[in-house]
Amino acid sequence: MPVIGLDHVNIRTLDAEESARFYVEVLGFAYHRGPEVMGHQAHWLCDNSGRPIIHLRLREPDGASTGPVDHVALACQGKADMVERLTARSVEFSMAENLLPGITQIFLKDPHGIAIELQFSGE
C-alpha cells in the first residue's frame, strides 16, 4: 500500500493565533510560521521531531460548524504529564483506559469545537 501514515491535518480557523496558542500551551506543540502557500499564510504546529503535523488555515466566518473535520487523533507519550497539563489549564476532558489492552485515550476539544483524541500506548 502506498500510504504509510498520517502526514498532517489542516484545521480551518477564524483566529490562527488563538488556535496556535491552544495547541502550544495545552498540548505542547511548537509553533512555526510557515511560508505563504497559494495565497494563504501557513501556520504550522510541529511535533517533537519538528514535523508540522497540524496546519492552521484562516477561514471566513460561516457559523459554528467545524466543517468536515470530525476529530484529530494524535499518538502521544507522557499520559500523567498530559492529565496534569489539561487539569492545570482547566481544559475539560474525558479518559478511556484499556479500550484495547494497554491503550488509553483522552478526549477534548480545541477552541473551535474540533474533537482531539490523544492516544497513549503502554502507559
Secondary structure as the mmCIF struct_conf table of DSSP 4:
data_model
#
loop_
_struct_conf.conf_type_id
_struct_conf.id
_struct_conf.beg_label_comp_id
_struct_conf.beg_label_asym_id
_struct_conf.beg_label_seq_id
_struct_conf.end_label_comp_id
_struct_conf.end_label_asym_id
_struct_conf.end_label_seq_id
BEND BEND1 GLY A 5 GLY A 5
STRN STRN1 VAL A 9 THR A 13
BEND BEND2 LEU A 14 LEU A 14
HELX_RH_AL_P HELX_RH_AL_P1 ALA A 16 GLU A 25
TURN_TY1_P TURN_TY1_P1 VAL A 26 LEU A 27
HELX_LH_PP_P HELX_LH_PP_P1 PHE A 29 PHE A 29
STRN STRN2 ALA A 30 VAL A 37
TURN_TY1_P TURN_TY1_P2 MET A 38 GLY A 39
STRN STRN3 HIS A 40 CYS A 46
TURN_TY1_P TURN_TY1_P3 ASN A 48 SER A 49
BEND BEND3 GLY A 50 GLY A 50
STRN STRN4 PRO A 52 LEU A 58
BEND BEND4 GLY A 63 ALA A 64
TURN_TY1_P TURN_TY1_P4 GLY A 67 PRO A 68
STRN STRN5 HIS A 71 CYS A 76
BEND BEND5 GLN A 77 GLN A 77
HELX_RH_AL_P HELX_RH_AL_P2 LYS A 79 ALA A 88
TURN_TY1_P TURN_TY1_P5 ARG A 89 SER A 90
STRN STRN6 SER A 94 GLU A 97
BEND BEND6 LEU A 99 LEU A 100
TURN_TY1_P TURN_TY1_P6 PRO A 101 GLY A 102
STRN STRN7 ILE A 103 LYS A 109
TURN_TY1_P TURN_TY1_P7 PRO A 111 HIS A 112
BEND BEND7 GLY A 113 GLY A 113
STRN STRN8 ALA A 115 SER A 121
#
